[in-house]
């Protein structure tokens, strides 16, 4: 969870207009994957399973 908080803080501290598009894209993708990993950890710990119909 601290990795996710750090990633969010890093994005919040930067002005997106000052970042090259590739760097911004890379940071957003990394943030997305960290959020997905956190959701998976929460699901495992709470025994929540996603079911699609």
Buried (B, 14 or more C-beta within 10 A) or exposed (E): EEEEEEBEEEBEEEEEEEBEEEEBEEBEEBBEEBEEEEEEEEEEEEEEEEEEE
